Amino acid sequence: MPERVTRIEDLLRDLAPQVLGALTRRYGHFDLAEDAVQEALLAAASQWQDGGIPASPRGWLITVAARRLSDLLRAEQARQRREEAAARQVPAGQVPAGRCLGAAADDTLVLLFLCCHPALSPASQVALTLRAVGGLTTAEIARAFLVPEATMTRRITRAKQAIADGGTEFTMPEPGERAARTAAVLQVVYVIFTEGYASTSGPSLLRPDLCAEAIRLARTLRALLPGDAEVAGLLALLLLTDARRPARTGQDGLPVPMAEQDRGQWDAGRIAEGTALVTEALRRGPPGPYQVQAAIAALHDEAPTAGETDWPQILALYEVLMQASDNPVVALNHAVAAAMVHGPRVGLELLENVGADQRVAAAHRLHAVRANLLEMAGDRDAARDAYLRAAELTASPPHQRYLNARAARLRPAQATG
């Protein structure tokens, strides 16, 4: 990709939430403003390649988007024939009293809270965040999550309509709501990263574009909320996990277990940055779940070899997470850590309780972990069956091939003679 195109794409992605925030703060109508900004971004991507980047790219985008928004508002008012809609429209250049937050950074933060409104489903929150804050087109988001563009269009349209119907204003949540909304924003960013790092479907295990976008969003949050230790913990977790991405798959595209990865391929810069972030965050007081998970990731990344991993410390950290959450994925990882410290039979006993949780009973990872622990315990036949069951349950072709290959290694040798 030419350097100019890459520079323009990066600039537009950074400016997208600022422009949308400015328009929504000034005129309201988040749903129509978002459509207008998307059209302005598309126009910029086309025109700036030939004519160059204007002296004030943010101002250029706001001007173009505002003109388009005016067209959309007129069309909407004509269609709905509601005089009150025209009466509520704010004239261009005026800002409603009490709604101006001043800085573009504040607008971006409000926009993140708006996209993660509790009235929206988690899938809608993710889609709307990627479009409104990430600046991705509907087609790009649809490709990332392997759904038809029409499906993603409907999802985003419903999300914007839900915000409009709810009469949500472009303001910060009330102090009592802020912590819960921040947690929702962090969860959305984490979901985006997880789908990029361990894709649940599609031909590839990794989607680096989603990983990169999640890290970019986490950095944005870190700049907006520098005093929030959990925001720092999330960014640290993403960096420390993404540091292993170069070694996560083999040449055949299949996953490589952490214990078998070439640690020389891990990104030392990201490990150093992530470790520094979580170390500083942990000094601020009782840690939140993202800080604890980042500390676990740091212990993995800092081990020179798999055999030198500090599993007792990792087990202790998972026990801290277990006390704070009933998340079955945490319980699954806790069982693995217990197996590494106390032996596979202990881990298998813990898995019995995890398997009773309907949230993961049919998840391929539960059966994959059981298979690995059974293999460690020397029960090859049961391990093979568990690998095959895990392969049946996953929708990811690379995981299917990997799990079937693990099962094939455990087939009994055929008798000869």
ZALO-951287 format. One line per 10 residues: number of its first residue (from 1); their letters; for each residue x, y, z negated of C-alpha. Coordinates in Angstrom, 2 decimals. Example, Ala and Ser with C-alpha at 12.3 -4.5 7.8 and 13.67 -1.06 7.14 Angstrom:
2
1 = AS = 12.30 -4.50 -7.80; 13.67 -1.06 -7.14
***
This chain:
417
1 = MPERVTRIED = 0.00 0.00 0.00; 1.45 3.41 0.97; 2.74 5.47 -1.94; 0.34 8.35 -1.23; -2.71 6.02 -1.31; -1.58 4.52 -4.61; -1.02 7.99 -6.07; -4.48 9.12 -4.97; -6.15 6.00 -6.39; -4.40 6.45 -9.74
11 = LLRDLAPQVL = -5.32 10.13 -9.87; -8.97 9.48 -9.05; -9.18 6.77 -11.68; -7.84 9.18 -14.29; -10.13 12.01 -13.20; -13.34 9.99 -12.78; -14.46 10.06 -16.45; -13.44 13.70 -16.84; -15.55 14.75 -13.86; -18.53 12.63 -14.88
21 = GALTRRYGHF = -18.29 13.94 -18.43; -18.20 17.54 -17.23; -21.24 17.09 -14.98; -23.29 15.20 -17.55; -22.45 17.70 -20.28; -23.41 20.59 -18.00; -26.47 19.26 -16.21; -27.62 16.14 -18.07; -29.05 13.36 -15.83; -26.30 10.82 -16.48
31 = DLAEDAVQEA = -27.73 8.34 -13.98; -27.77 10.80 -11.07; -24.51 12.45 -12.12; -22.80 9.07 -12.00; -24.02 8.49 -8.45; -22.83 11.97 -7.46; -19.37 11.41 -8.92; -19.01 8.08 -7.11; -19.76 9.82 -3.81; -17.26 12.57 -4.62
41 = LLAAASQWQD = -14.60 9.95 -5.39; -15.23 8.20 -2.09; -15.01 11.53 -0.24; -11.75 12.38 -1.99; -10.21 8.98 -1.25; -10.89 9.57 2.44; -10.14 13.27 2.81; -7.08 13.54 0.57; -5.18 10.91 2.55; -5.15 13.17 5.60
51 = GGIPASPRGW = -5.44 16.65 4.12; -3.39 16.14 0.99; -4.31 16.45 -2.68; -5.84 19.88 -3.44; -4.23 22.27 -5.91; -6.99 21.56 -8.45; -8.16 17.98 -7.81; -10.43 17.98 -10.86; -12.10 21.23 -9.75; -12.47 19.89 -6.21
61 = LITVAARRLS = -14.22 16.76 -7.50; -16.51 18.71 -9.83; -17.53 21.07 -7.02; -18.29 18.26 -4.56; -20.06 16.14 -7.18; -22.13 19.12 -8.39; -23.33 19.82 -4.85; -24.29 16.20 -4.41; -26.00 16.16 -7.79; -28.10 19.17 -6.76
71 = DLLRAEQARQ = -29.22 17.25 -3.67; -30.06 14.19 -5.76; -31.97 16.26 -8.30; -34.04 17.94 -5.60; -34.85 14.55 -4.06; -35.73 13.12 -7.45; -37.97 16.04 -8.34; -39.76 15.83 -5.00; -40.30 12.11 -5.41; -41.56 12.32 -8.96
81 = RREEAAARQV = -43.47 15.61 -8.42; -42.96 16.60 -12.02; -42.80 20.28 -12.69; -41.25 19.67 -16.10; -38.24 18.05 -14.46; -37.55 21.27 -12.56; -38.11 23.31 -15.71; -35.55 21.25 -17.62; -32.90 21.49 -14.91; -29.99 23.61 -16.07
91 = PAGQVPAGRC = -28.89 26.25 -13.54; -25.42 25.74 -12.11; -22.64 27.28 -14.16; -24.54 27.24 -17.48; -23.82 24.87 -20.35; -26.54 23.91 -22.85; -25.94 25.40 -26.30; -24.48 23.01 -28.80; -23.54 20.37 -26.21; -20.16 21.61 -25.02
101 = LGAAADDTLV = -17.36 19.55 -26.47; -14.66 21.59 -24.84; -11.90 19.28 -23.79; -12.04 16.74 -20.98; -10.70 14.19 -23.45; -13.77 14.69 -25.63; -15.99 14.16 -22.59; -14.24 10.89 -21.83; -14.75 9.64 -25.38; -18.46 10.55 -25.33
111 = LLFLCCHPAL = -18.74 8.81 -21.97; -17.23 5.62 -23.40; -19.72 5.69 -26.26; -22.55 6.28 -23.79; -21.55 3.33 -21.58; -21.46 1.09 -24.65; -24.88 2.17 -25.90; -26.46 -0.54 -28.10; -29.57 -0.59 -25.88; -27.46 -2.18 -23.10
121 = SPASQVALTL = -26.52 -5.83 -22.79; -22.81 -6.69 -23.11; -22.62 -7.44 -19.37; -24.17 -4.06 -18.58; -21.80 -2.28 -20.96; -18.82 -3.84 -19.20; -20.10 -2.99 -15.72; -21.03 0.58 -16.59; -17.70 1.21 -18.35; -15.72 -0.02 -15.35
131 = RAVGGLTTAE = -17.73 2.17 -12.99; -18.18 5.35 -15.02; -14.90 5.42 -16.97; -12.72 3.15 -14.85; -13.74 4.78 -11.58; -14.20 1.40 -9.86; -16.79 1.11 -7.12; -19.69 -1.30 -7.46; -18.10 -3.50 -4.79; -14.81 -3.66 -6.73
141 = IARAFLVPEA = -16.59 -4.61 -9.96; -18.66 -7.24 -8.16; -15.50 -8.78 -6.69; -13.80 -8.75 -10.08; -16.65 -10.70 -11.69; -17.39 -12.83 -8.61; -21.02 -11.83 -8.20; -22.75 -10.42 -5.10; -22.56 -6.65 -4.77; -26.36 -6.47 -4.79
151 = TMTRRITRAK = -26.42 -8.22 -8.16; -23.91 -5.79 -9.63; -25.80 -2.85 -8.14; -28.97 -3.96 -9.91; -27.08 -4.46 -13.17; -25.58 -0.97 -13.09; -28.85 0.62 -11.97; -30.75 -1.01 -14.84; -28.09 0.13 -17.30; -28.27 3.74 -16.13
161 = QAIADGGTEF = -32.07 3.63 -16.14; -32.08 2.31 -19.71; -29.96 5.27 -20.81; -32.21 7.69 -18.94; -35.40 6.15 -20.32; -34.01 6.31 -23.83; -33.48 10.05 -23.56; -29.88 9.67 -24.75; -28.05 13.00 -24.75; -24.43 13.46 -23.84
171 = TMPEPGERAA = -23.21 13.91 -27.39; -21.10 12.03 -29.89; -23.04 9.46 -31.93; -24.04 10.46 -35.43; -21.32 9.73 -38.03; -23.28 6.76 -39.35; -23.36 5.16 -35.88; -19.83 5.99 -34.85; -18.05 2.98 -36.36; -20.45 0.49 -34.76
181 = RTAAVLQVVY = -20.22 2.22 -31.39; -16.42 2.29 -31.57; -16.45 -1.45 -32.27; -18.65 -1.95 -29.18; -16.22 0.06 -27.03; -13.29 -2.01 -28.26; -15.18 -5.23 -27.59; -15.97 -4.16 -24.03; -12.31 -3.38 -23.32; -11.30 -6.73 -24.82
191 = VIFTEGYAST = -13.86 -8.60 -22.69; -12.52 -6.92 -19.54; -8.97 -7.96 -20.44; -9.96 -11.53 -21.34; -11.70 -12.02 -18.01; -8.54 -10.85 -16.28; -6.18 -12.98 -18.35; -8.25 -16.19 -18.42; -10.83 -15.97 -15.67; -13.94 -17.99 -16.41
201 = SGPSLLRPDL = -14.65 -18.68 -12.74; -13.21 -18.26 -9.28; -10.14 -19.62 -7.53; -7.50 -17.79 -9.58; -6.73 -18.07 -13.27; -5.44 -14.49 -13.45; -6.91 -11.20 -12.26; -4.12 -8.69 -12.89; -6.30 -5.75 -11.81; -8.71 -6.36 -14.70
211 = CAEAIRLART = -5.83 -6.78 -17.16; -4.32 -3.50 -15.97; -7.65 -1.67 -16.19; -8.29 -2.91 -19.73; -4.84 -1.77 -20.84; -5.42 1.60 -19.18; -8.73 1.98 -21.02; -7.08 0.96 -24.30; -4.36 3.58 -23.76; -7.07 6.16 -23.09
221 = LRALLPGDAE = -8.79 5.23 -26.35; -5.48 5.40 -28.18; -4.94 8.95 -26.89; -8.49 9.94 -27.84; -8.47 8.30 -31.28; -4.81 8.36 -32.38; -5.69 7.87 -36.04; -7.76 4.71 -35.53; -5.68 1.68 -36.56; -8.02 -0.79 -34.83
231 = VAGLLALLLL = -7.65 1.05 -31.52; -3.88 0.74 -31.94; -4.37 -2.93 -32.85; -6.37 -3.60 -29.69; -3.78 -1.93 -27.46; -1.03 -3.90 -29.21; -2.96 -7.16 -28.74; -3.45 -6.54 -25.03; 0.20 -5.61 -24.47; 1.54 -8.57 -26.45
241 = TDARRPARTG = -0.75 -10.99 -24.64; -0.19 -9.51 -21.19; 3.58 -9.74 -21.76; 3.24 -13.52 -21.26; 1.28 -13.23 -18.01; 4.30 -13.69 -15.65; 4.87 -17.17 -17.10; 1.22 -18.10 -17.61; 0.80 -19.92 -14.29; 3.04 -22.18 -12.26
251 = QDGLPVPMAE = 3.71 -22.03 -8.53; 0.61 -24.18 -8.01; -1.55 -21.60 -9.77; -2.33 -23.91 -12.68; -2.05 -22.72 -16.28; 1.18 -23.34 -18.16; 0.72 -23.90 -21.93; 2.55 -21.37 -24.09; 4.84 -24.05 -25.49; 6.01 -24.89 -21.96
261 = QDRGQWDAGR = 6.38 -21.35 -20.62; 9.70 -19.86 -19.55; 10.06 -17.17 -22.20; 12.69 -15.45 -20.12; 9.85 -14.31 -17.85; 7.98 -12.59 -20.67; 7.88 -8.79 -20.48; 10.28 -7.61 -23.20; 9.16 -3.98 -22.84; 5.53 -4.79 -23.55
271 = IAEGTALVTE = 6.52 -7.01 -26.47; 8.55 -4.19 -28.01; 5.77 -1.63 -27.49; 3.06 -3.92 -28.82; 5.10 -4.97 -31.85; 5.84 -1.34 -32.74; 2.16 -0.43 -32.41; 0.86 -3.20 -34.65; 3.64 -2.71 -37.20; 2.72 0.95 -37.56
281 = ALRRGPPGPY = -1.03 0.21 -37.66; -0.69 -2.41 -40.39; 0.91 0.17 -42.69; -2.32 2.19 -42.82; -4.33 -0.10 -45.06; -6.45 -3.27 -44.90; -6.14 -4.59 -41.33; -9.05 -5.07 -38.95; -9.45 -8.12 -36.69; -7.62 -6.66 -33.69
291 = QVQAAIAALH = -4.63 -5.77 -35.85; -4.52 -9.30 -37.27; -4.79 -10.86 -33.81; -2.02 -8.55 -32.60; 0.17 -9.66 -35.51; -0.43 -13.28 -34.48; 0.47 -12.46 -30.88; 3.64 -10.73 -32.06; 4.70 -13.83 -33.99; 4.28 -15.93 -30.85
301 = DEAPTAGETD = 6.15 -13.44 -28.69; 9.05 -12.99 -31.08; 9.79 -16.74 -31.37; 12.87 -17.55 -29.24; 11.47 -21.04 -28.56; 8.15 -22.77 -29.14; 9.76 -24.87 -31.87; 10.77 -21.75 -33.77; 7.25 -20.31 -33.92; 6.30 -19.27 -37.46
311 = WPQILALYEV = 3.19 -21.44 -37.64; 2.71 -21.13 -41.44; 2.48 -17.34 -41.08; 0.15 -17.69 -38.10; -2.05 -20.07 -40.09; -2.20 -17.57 -42.96; -3.27 -14.81 -40.58; -6.00 -16.97 -39.08; -7.26 -17.64 -42.58; -7.53 -13.86 -43.06
321 = LMQASDNPVV = -9.60 -13.69 -39.87; -11.75 -16.62 -41.01; -12.66 -14.72 -44.17; -13.75 -11.67 -42.18; -15.64 -13.36 -39.33; -17.67 -16.42 -38.42; -16.37 -16.29 -34.86; -16.09 -19.92 -33.65; -13.14 -19.04 -31.38; -11.22 -17.91 -34.47
331 = ALNHAVAAAM = -12.14 -21.20 -36.16; -10.89 -23.09 -33.11; -7.55 -21.28 -33.18; -7.35 -21.82 -36.93; -7.69 -25.57 -36.37; -4.80 -25.48 -33.88; -2.60 -23.57 -36.33; -3.49 -25.99 -39.12; -2.54 -28.90 -36.87; 0.83 -27.34 -36.15
341 = VHGPRVGLEL = 1.51 -26.90 -39.86; -0.13 -29.97 -41.42; -0.41 -32.42 -38.52; -2.94 -33.18 -35.77; -5.31 -35.18 -38.00; -5.92 -32.12 -40.18; -6.68 -30.08 -37.08; -9.07 -32.75 -35.80; -10.95 -32.76 -39.10; -11.39 -28.99 -38.87
351 = LENVGADQRV = -12.61 -29.35 -35.28; -15.53 -31.46 -36.48; -16.94 -28.41 -38.25; -16.21 -26.17 -35.28; -17.98 -28.61 -32.93; -21.16 -28.30 -34.99; -21.42 -24.64 -33.96; -23.73 -24.47 -30.96; -21.92 -21.40 -29.68; -18.91 -23.52 -28.69
361 = AAAHRLHAVR = -20.27 -27.08 -28.70; -20.49 -27.08 -24.90; -17.42 -24.92 -24.30; -14.59 -26.54 -22.39; -11.95 -25.11 -24.72; -13.25 -27.06 -27.73; -12.80 -30.33 -25.84; -9.45 -29.25 -24.42; -8.13 -28.49 -27.91; -9.48 -31.80 -29.20
371 = ANLLEMAGDR = -7.77 -33.59 -26.30; -4.45 -31.96 -27.08; -4.64 -32.84 -30.77; -5.68 -36.41 -29.99; -2.69 -36.67 -27.66; -0.44 -35.34 -30.43; -1.91 -37.96 -32.76; -1.13 -40.75 -30.26; -4.75 -41.59 -29.36; -4.26 -41.59 -25.60
381 = DAARDAYLRA = -7.63 -43.07 -24.58; -9.66 -40.61 -26.63; -7.44 -37.77 -25.46; -7.99 -38.72 -21.82; -11.77 -38.78 -22.31; -11.68 -35.39 -23.99; -9.60 -33.86 -21.18; -12.08 -35.19 -18.62; -15.01 -33.81 -20.61; -13.32 -30.40 -20.79
391 = AELTASPPHQ = -12.76 -30.46 -17.02; -16.47 -31.12 -16.48; -17.46 -28.14 -18.61; -15.21 -25.42 -17.19; -16.26 -23.31 -14.19; -12.64 -22.37 -13.42; -11.09 -24.48 -10.63; -7.50 -23.96 -11.92; -8.55 -25.15 -15.37; -10.37 -28.11 -13.83
401 = RYLNARAARL = -7.29 -29.20 -11.89; -5.05 -28.72 -14.92; -7.30 -30.71 -17.27; -7.80 -33.52 -14.77; -4.02 -33.68 -14.30; -3.53 -33.95 -18.08; -6.06 -36.78 -18.16; -4.35 -38.56 -15.27; -1.06 -38.62 -17.20; -2.76 -40.65 -19.91
411 = RPAQATG = -4.17 -43.39 -17.69; -3.09 -46.86 -18.80; -0.38 -48.35 -16.61; -1.77 -50.92 -14.17; -0.72 -54.49 -14.77; 1.62 -55.99 -12.15; 2.56 -59.50 -11.11
***
